[in-house]
């Protein structure tokens, strides 16, 4: 997902009154302190329903008119002095979607740290008995089985579908080979086991796709990726190239944008090694283009080397890395 999920820009109306925003509270004011705690827990977002538990409607309307509250989505706001982050927008989306809503699909994958590519839309799953009006930048899904072990809450108070449920949901919005990458990434990171994922598939009710998905699981072996990465590391060591950080995660707030094979973090230089045995099973595998754009927005440069570069031209590959480091310095 890009650093601005949904593609929205949020303008801040001018504040016409000099008095402080009531949500930037001191402990001496009980109402302000309660609201400030809620706002902090939700990364700056707050719903009208939450405000009404502490304040009158006329007060809320006055704060909005005065510019002390900025509207994020219908019925959701942030204090004008708050920094609008990715986490703020995710909380605002959940508050807008209301009861039983959870981040899902590619958005949930990013929250779990699964490399599923990013998207311009925030995906939200809501209970099947509820209808939520469409909103720009939101993709809404209705589910009759959104409960129990299939959902949980992060430390940042974001409600999200479980890892297994998220991987199964990706089947509906992600094509192969990107789906294979996401599933392999989750298995390699030990976020889920093949046995548990197979069990969840059997109980998912997706009978038409069950056989194909179970077949795909038998093909996934996350250990295959480690072989060429180890060879690349050995090439760098033998040429005395400064060692990069392997399997580096690049985050935008609570969302994983990418897990790159190697990274020189201080230079914002990412290196990807293509041509793994796993990747070669699929014709012309390419990383998702939106993922690359998101990395560029975060000021990361991404460079690719192939298996041929590593095995047939190790000296040239090492020299290229040194030149890239010099350029990025």
SULGITA-V422713 format. One record per residue. SS is DSSP state (A for helix, B for strand, O for the rest). PHI is phi in degrees with one decimal (none if undefined). Layout:
ss->[SS;SS]
phi->[PHI;PHI]
This chain:
ss->[O;O;O;O;A;A;A;O;O;O;O;O;O;O;O;O;O;O;O;O;O;O;O;O;O;O;O;O;O;A;A;A;A;A;A;A;A;A;A;A;A;O;O;O;B;B;B;A;A;A;A;A;O;O;O;O;A;A;A;A;A;A;A;A;A;A;O;O;B;B;B;B;B;O;O;B;B;B;B;O;O;O;O;O;O;A;A;A;A;A;A;A;A;A;A;A;A;O;O;O;O;B;B;O;A;A;A;A;A;A;A;A;O;O;O;O;O;O;O;O;O;B;B;B;B;B;B;O;O;O;O;O;O;O;O;O;O;B;B;B;B;B;B;O;O;O;O;A;A;A;B;B;B;O;O;O;O;O;B;B;B;O;A;A;A;A;A;A;A;A;O;O;O;O;O;O;O;A;A;A;A;A;A;A;A;A;A;A;O;O;O;O;O;A;A;A;A;A;A;A;A;A;O;O;O;O;A;A;A;A;A;A;A;A;A;A;A;A;A;O;O;A;A;A;A;A;A;A;A;A;A;A;A;A;A;A;A;A;O;O;O;O;O;O;B;B;B;B;B;B;B;B;O;O;B;B;B;B;B;B;B;B;B;B;A;A;A;O;B;B;B;B;B;B;O;O;O;O;A;A;A;O;O;O;O;O;O;O;A;A;A;A;A;A;A;A;A;O;O;O;B;B;B;B;B;B;A;A;A;A;A;A;O;A;A;A;A;A;A;A;A;A;A;A;A;A;A;A;O]
phi->[none;-71.8;-60.4;-124.9;-55.2;91.4;71.5;-89.6;-112.3;-112.9;-86.9;-112.8;-59.2;-64.3;-87.9;-89.4;-112.4;-80.2;-65.9;-63.3;-64.5;-61.0;-81.5;-89.8;-92.3;-103.1;-66.4;-75.2;-110.8;-62.1;-62.9;-61.1;-64.5;-63.0;-65.1;-61.7;-65.9;-62.3;-61.2;-64.3;-63.6;-105.6;55.5;103.7;-91.7;-152.8;-96.9;-62.0;-60.7;-65.5;-62.9;-67.4;-72.8;-123.3;-136.7;-80.4;-60.8;-66.3;-65.6;-61.9;-61.5;-67.1;-63.3;-66.4;-64.1;-76.9;83.6;-81.4;-121.2;-102.6;-76.5;-97.4;-143.8;-51.1;76.4;-131.2;-140.8;-142.8;-59.4;-61.0;-88.5;-80.6;-80.5;-86.3;-103.0;-59.5;-62.3;-60.4;-67.0;-67.3;-62.4;-61.9;-64.4;-65.9;-63.2;-64.1;-69.4;83.1;-52.9;75.2;-79.2;-140.0;-64.0;-145.6;52.7;-65.9;-66.9;-63.2;-58.5;-64.4;-64.5;-77.6;84.5;-101.6;-80.0;-116.4;76.1;-109.4;-150.6;-81.2;-115.0;-88.3;-92.9;-130.0;-103.3;-126.6;-58.0;-63.3;-83.6;-120.9;-118.4;-113.6;-63.8;-63.0;-139.7;-57.7;82.2;-120.0;-115.1;-101.8;-126.9;-104.8;-138.5;-90.7;-122.6;-87.9;-165.9;61.5;-71.7;-84.6;-138.0;-160.9;-120.6;-79.3;-61.7;-86.4;66.9;-92.9;-82.3;-147.0;-68.8;-64.2;-60.4;-62.8;-61.9;-62.6;-61.9;-68.6;-63.5;-59.7;-57.3;-81.5;-127.0;-126.9;-92.0;-70.6;-91.5;-61.2;-64.2;-60.5;-61.4;-64.3;-64.4;-63.1;-62.3;-66.3;-68.8;-64.4;-81.2;60.7;-80.1;-158.6;-103.8;-62.0;-62.8;-67.4;-64.3;-62.4;-62.8;-67.0;-62.6;-62.0;-95.9;-80.7;80.7;-94.6;-63.2;-63.3;-103.0;-59.6;-61.9;-64.6;-68.9;-65.6;-65.1;-64.9;-60.7;-68.3;-83.7;-83.0;-137.9;-61.5;-69.7;-60.9;-69.0;-72.2;-65.0;-68.3;-62.1;-64.8;-63.3;-63.7;-60.2;-66.0;-60.8;-66.4;-62.1;-66.2;-101.1;57.4;-82.7;-50.9;-71.8;-85.7;-86.2;-79.0;48.4;-85.1;-94.8;-112.4;-112.9;-117.6;63.2;-86.0;-109.5;-78.4;-85.5;-165.8;-112.4;-95.0;-62.5;-142.9;-148.9;-100.5;-61.6;-67.5;-99.5;53.8;-114.5;-107.7;-122.1;-113.8;-108.9;-98.2;103.2;-62.9;-56.7;-64.3;-67.1;-69.0;-72.5;-124.8;-67.9;48.7;-63.7;-131.6;-66.8;-61.8;-66.9;-64.6;-62.0;-64.2;-63.9;-64.1;-64.8;-62.8;-63.2;-88.5;67.5;-103.8;-98.0;-118.1;-124.0;-110.8;-125.8;-99.9;-60.2;-63.2;-59.3;-71.2;-92.7;-100.2;-134.5;-62.9;-64.1;-64.6;-62.9;-63.3;-64.1;-61.6;-63.9;-61.2;-65.3;-64.6;-64.3;-65.7;-65.4;-80.7;-66.1]
